Structure formats: structure tokens, C-alpha cells
Amino acid sequence: MDLTLLMYIVPSLIMFGCGVYGFITRKNMIAMLISLELMLNSVDINFVVFNRYLFPAQHEGMFFTLFAIAIAAAETAVAIAIIINVYRLAKNVDINQITKMKF
């Protein structure tokens, strides 16, 4: 494996690991959303790196990454809207407290 490829894959792996750890351990919905976005950004880095490594003259990985970033932005907007509505009703964004509540 090429050294320049490892220079991108290792930070991407660390980002993905931090995202998984944050998603599993956090109880706040905003922190979970940030962790999810960290994992999605790590995957986007992998799309671009492997596209440049396997098919250097083609740009499909970069276009797919731009599409994934647009989808992630829309997903984040919807998730934040849901979190705001939950906060308005429950006055709390803690996962454990919200699952115990009955609306």
C-alpha cells in the first residue's frame, strides 16, 4: 500500500472510530448527531481517496462524495428540527429521559 494512501486512511479510521465511540457513549442527541456527522465525513474521505488511488483519471468518487455531503446536510437539518421539537415538548434532549417520557 502506498504511503500517501495511508496518510489519508489512518486519520479517516481515527475519525470513524471517534464517531462510533461518541455515538455509543453520548446520551445527548446533539452530541450523537455530531458523532454521526463525523462518521459520515470519514466515509466521504474514503470515497475520494480510493477513487483517486484506483481510478486517478476519473472523478466518480468526488461526485459521489459531493452528493453524500448534500444528503448529510439535509439529514442534519431534519435531525436538528426533530431535536428542537423534542426539546420544546420535553424540555430535555437526554436520550434516557426521553424514552421514559410519554407524550
N, C-alpha and C positions, 0 to 999 in steps of 0.2 A: 504494500500500500504506500502511496506517495505521502511524503511528509507534509506537503501543503494540504492534502485532503484531511490528514489527522488534525491539522491546526484548526479546521472548521468543525470536524466531527466531535472532538473531545469537548469543546465548550457547549456544543449543542446537546451532547449527552448530559453534561452537568446541568444545563438549563432544564432539560426534561426531568431529570431526577429531582431537582429543587421544586419543580412544578408538581410532580406527583407527591412529594413529601408535604408540600404546603396544602395540597388539596385534601390529603388524608387527615392531616393533623389539625387543620383550622376548623373552627366552628362558626366563624363569621362568614356570611355569604359574600361580602365584598372581597375578603381575602381568598376565598375559594375561587371567585371569578378571576382574580389576578393570577392565581396559580394555573388556572385553566388556560388563560391567555399566554402564560409563559410556556406551557407545553405546546400550544399551537404555533408559537413563534419558533420554537425549537424544530418542529416538523417542517416549517417553511424554510428554515436554513438548510435542512437536509435535502429538500426538494431542489433548491438551487445548486447546492454543492454537488450532488450526484448527477444532476443534469450537465453541469459543466465538466465533470470528470468523465462521464460515459459518452456524452454526445456534445463535444465542445462547439460544434458549428450550429447547433440547434438551440432554440430558446423556449421549448415547451415547458420546461421546469420553472422558468421565470414567469411565464404567463400563468401557469397553474398556481404559483405562489401568490401572484397578484390577485387572482380570483379567490384564493383561500384567505388572504388578508381582508378582502372586501366582505366575504362571508363572516369572518371573525368579528369585523366591526359591526355588522348587522346583528350578530348574535349577542355581542356585548351591549348594544343599545336595548335589545329586547330584555336581556337579563337585568340590566340596571332598572328598566321600567318595572319589571316584576318585583325587584327588591324594594323599590320606592313604594309600591303599592302594599307590599307586606309590612313595611315599616309604618305606613300610615294606619294600617289596621291593627297591628300587633305592638307597635312602639318598640320593636326589638328585631334584630337581624341575626340572632343566635339560632343555629340550626336545632339544637336540643330543645330550646324553649318553643320554637315554632311548631315542631312536630307534636308537642304535648298540648298545644292550644287547639281549641275547636272554634271555628268561625261560624 
